Amino acid sequence: MSSANLPPVDNKGSTASGGSKGSKGLPAEGVDGRMGADIQLLITDITDYRDLMVAHTTDDKANLRALDEEIEILEYRQAQIDSRLGKRKTAKDEYLKTLADTEKAFNQIVNTANAVAGILKPKSASELASMDAPKAVAKAGDYRGKD
């Protein structure tokens, strides 16, 4: 509100233009009839403030709509990223399971190959001599070298 447009008031409650309270006129009405002009200025100020509030409210609503649209876009992008992360986690879990199964199979192949190699490898003479003969052979007598 602009106080420059209002007439000055003295401490007795009357305007400096000569008006006074009481039976001579309306309260705060000057001799020159300025009360109507002052009210018109107040109404104009109030209308200006109302228009300013409407403009601010319109701007705020537009900003809110823009933010809502941006949030919607960001939520969509977040859903896409969550989906990709889920797929990548599933792929990683499958890869780790396949890797573990492959390592297990490789170790089994190596163990089997070592066992087969141990069976197929002929014993050396010293290994055969160090082996104890079965009890059934020992009872029958030593037939080595006795022909």
C-alpha positions as a Markdown table, in Angstrom:
| # | Residue | x | y | z |
|---|---|---|---|---|
| 1 | Met | 0.0 | 0.0 | 0.0 |
| 2 | Ser | 1.3 | 3.4 | -0.9 |
| 3 | Ser | 1.1 | 5.9 | 2.0 |
| 4 | Ala | 2.2 | 8.8 | -0.3 |
| 5 | Asn | -1.3 | 8.8 | -1.8 |
| 6 | Leu | -3.1 | 9.3 | 1.6 |
| 7 | Pro | -3.6 | 12.7 | 3.1 |
| 8 | Pro | -1.6 | 13.4 | 6.3 |
| 9 | Val | -3.4 | 13.0 | 9.6 |
| 10 | Asp | -2.7 | 15.0 | 12.7 |
| 11 | Asn | -2.8 | 13.5 | 16.3 |
| 12 | Lys | -6.4 | 14.5 | 16.8 |
| 13 | Gly | -7.6 | 12.1 | 14.1 |
| 14 | Ser | -8.4 | 14.7 | 11.5 |
| 15 | Thr | -6.8 | 15.2 | 8.2 |
| 16 | Ala | -4.5 | 18.0 | 7.5 |
| 17 | Ser | -6.9 | 19.2 | 4.8 |
| 18 | Gly | -9.3 | 20.5 | 7.5 |
| 19 | Gly | -11.7 | 17.7 | 8.1 |
| 20 | Ser | -12.5 | 16.6 | 11.6 |
| 21 | Lys | -14.4 | 13.8 | 13.4 |
| 22 | Gly | -17.9 | 14.5 | 14.5 |
| 23 | Ser | -21.2 | 15.7 | 13.2 |
| 24 | Lys | -19.8 | 17.9 | 10.4 |
| 25 | Gly | -18.9 | 14.9 | 8.1 |
| 26 | Leu | -17.9 | 11.3 | 7.9 |
| 27 | Pro | -14.9 | 10.2 | 9.9 |
| 28 | Ala | -11.6 | 11.1 | 8.2 |
| 29 | Glu | -13.5 | 12.9 | 5.4 |
| 30 | Gly | -11.8 | 16.1 | 4.4 |
| 31 | Val | -13.5 | 19.3 | 3.6 |
| 32 | Asp | -12.6 | 18.8 | 0.0 |
| 33 | Gly | -14.4 | 15.4 | -0.1 |
| 34 | Arg | -11.2 | 13.3 | -0.5 |
| 35 | Met | -12.5 | 10.3 | 1.5 |
| 36 | Gly | -13.9 | 8.8 | -1.6 |
| 37 | Ala | -10.6 | 9.2 | -3.4 |
| 38 | Asp | -8.7 | 7.7 | -0.5 |
| 39 | Ile | -11.0 | 4.7 | -0.5 |
| 40 | Gln | -10.5 | 4.4 | -4.3 |
| 41 | Leu | -6.7 | 4.4 | -3.8 |
| 42 | Leu | -7.1 | 1.6 | -1.1 |
| 43 | Ile | -9.3 | -0.4 | -3.4 |
| 44 | Thr | -6.8 | 0.0 | -6.2 |
| 45 | Asp | -3.9 | -1.1 | -3.9 |
| 46 | Ile | -5.9 | -4.1 | -2.7 |
| 47 | Thr | -6.8 | -5.0 | -6.3 |
| 48 | Asp | -3.1 | -4.7 | -7.3 |
| 49 | Tyr | -2.1 | -7.0 | -4.5 |
| 50 | Arg | -4.8 | -9.5 | -5.5 |
| 51 | Asp | -3.6 | -9.4 | -9.1 |
| 52 | Leu | 0.0 | -9.9 | -7.9 |
| 53 | Met | -1.1 | -12.9 | -5.8 |
| 54 | Val | -3.0 | -14.4 | -8.7 |
| 55 | Ala | 0.1 | -13.9 | -10.9 |
| 56 | His | 2.3 | -15.6 | -8.3 |
| 57 | Thr | -0.2 | -18.4 | -7.8 |
| 58 | Thr | -0.3 | -19.0 | -11.6 |
| 59 | Asp | 3.5 | -19.0 | -11.8 |
| 60 | Asp | 3.6 | -21.5 | -8.8 |
| 61 | Lys | 1.1 | -23.8 | -10.5 |
| 62 | Ala | 3.1 | -23.7 | -13.7 |
| 63 | Asn | 6.3 | -24.5 | -11.8 |
| 64 | Leu | 4.5 | -27.3 | -10.0 |
| 65 | Arg | 3.3 | -28.8 | -13.3 |
| 66 | Ala | 6.8 | -28.6 | -14.7 |
| 67 | Leu | 8.3 | -30.3 | -11.6 |
| 68 | Asp | 5.6 | -33.0 | -11.7 |
| 69 | Glu | 6.5 | -33.7 | -15.4 |
| 70 | Glu | 10.2 | -33.8 | -14.5 |
| 71 | Ile | 9.5 | -36.1 | -11.6 |
| 72 | Glu | 7.5 | -38.4 | -13.9 |
| 73 | Ile | 10.4 | -38.5 | -16.4 |
| 74 | Leu | 12.9 | -39.2 | -13.6 |
| 75 | Glu | 10.7 | -42.0 | -12.1 |
| 76 | Tyr | 10.5 | -43.6 | -15.6 |
| 77 | Arg | 14.3 | -43.4 | -16.0 |
| 78 | Gln | 14.8 | -44.8 | -12.5 |
| 79 | Ala | 12.5 | -47.7 | -13.4 |
| 80 | Gln | 14.5 | -48.4 | -16.5 |
| 81 | Ile | 17.8 | -48.3 | -14.5 |
| 82 | Asp | 16.3 | -50.6 | -11.9 |
| 83 | Ser | 15.2 | -53.1 | -14.6 |
| 84 | Arg | 18.7 | -53.1 | -16.2 |
| 85 | Leu | 20.3 | -53.6 | -12.8 |
| 86 | Gly | 18.0 | -56.5 | -12.1 |
| 87 | Lys | 18.8 | -58.1 | -15.4 |
| 88 | Arg | 22.6 | -57.6 | -14.9 |
| 89 | Lys | 22.3 | -59.1 | -11.4 |
| 90 | Thr | 20.6 | -62.2 | -12.8 |
| 91 | Ala | 23.2 | -62.5 | -15.6 |
| 92 | Lys | 26.0 | -62.2 | -13.0 |
| 93 | Asp | 24.4 | -64.9 | -10.8 |
| 94 | Glu | 24.1 | -67.2 | -13.8 |
| 95 | Tyr | 27.7 | -66.5 | -14.9 |
| 96 | Leu | 29.0 | -67.2 | -11.4 |
| 97 | Lys | 27.0 | -70.5 | -11.2 |
| 98 | Thr | 28.3 | -71.5 | -14.6 |
| 99 | Leu | 31.8 | -70.7 | -13.6 |
| 100 | Ala | 31.5 | -72.7 | -10.4 |
| 101 | Asp | 30.0 | -75.7 | -12.4 |
| 102 | Thr | 32.8 | -75.4 | -15.0 |
| 103 | Glu | 35.5 | -75.3 | -12.3 |
| 104 | Lys | 34.0 | -78.4 | -10.6 |
| 105 | Ala | 33.8 | -80.2 | -13.9 |
| 106 | Phe | 37.4 | -79.3 | -14.8 |
| 107 | Asn | 38.6 | -80.5 | -11.4 |
| 108 | Gln | 36.7 | -83.8 | -11.9 |
| 109 | Ile | 38.3 | -84.2 | -15.4 |
| 110 | Val | 41.8 | -83.6 | -13.9 |
| 111 | Asn | 41.2 | -86.1 | -11.1 |
| 112 | Thr | 39.9 | -88.7 | -13.5 |
| 113 | Ala | 42.8 | -88.1 | -15.9 |
| 114 | Asn | 45.3 | -88.5 | -13.0 |
| 115 | Ala | 43.5 | -91.7 | -11.9 |
| 116 | Val | 43.6 | -93.2 | -15.4 |
| 117 | Ala | 47.2 | -92.2 | -15.8 |
| 118 | Gly | 48.0 | -93.9 | -12.5 |
| 119 | Ile | 46.3 | -97.1 | -13.7 |
| 120 | Leu | 47.9 | -97.1 | -17.1 |
| 121 | Lys | 51.4 | -96.3 | -16.1 |
| 122 | Pro | 53.4 | -99.5 | -15.7 |
| 123 | Lys | 55.0 | -100.1 | -12.3 |
| 124 | Ser | 58.8 | -100.0 | -12.2 |
| 125 | Ala | 60.8 | -103.1 | -11.0 |
| 126 | Ser | 61.7 | -101.4 | -7.7 |
| 127 | Glu | 58.0 | -100.6 | -7.1 |
| 128 | Leu | 57.0 | -104.2 | -7.8 |
| 129 | Ala | 59.8 | -105.6 | -5.6 |
| 130 | Ser | 58.7 | -103.3 | -2.7 |
| 131 | Met | 55.2 | -104.6 | -2.8 |
| 132 | Asp | 54.2 | -107.3 | -0.4 |
| 133 | Ala | 52.9 | -110.5 | -1.9 |
| 134 | Pro | 49.3 | -111.5 | -1.1 |
| 135 | Lys | 49.0 | -114.2 | 1.7 |
| 136 | Ala | 47.7 | -116.8 | -0.7 |
| 137 | Val | 50.8 | -116.6 | -2.8 |
| 138 | Ala | 53.0 | -116.7 | 0.3 |
| 139 | Lys | 51.5 | -120.0 | 1.4 |
| 140 | Ala | 52.0 | -121.6 | -1.9 |
| 141 | Gly | 55.6 | -120.9 | -1.6 |
| 142 | Asp | 58.0 | -118.6 | -3.4 |
| 143 | Tyr | 57.8 | -119.5 | -7.0 |
| 144 | Arg | 60.0 | -116.7 | -8.2 |
| 145 | Gly | 63.0 | -118.0 | -9.9 |
| 146 | Lys | 62.2 | -121.7 | -9.3 |
| 147 | Asp | 61.5 | -123.4 | -12.5 |
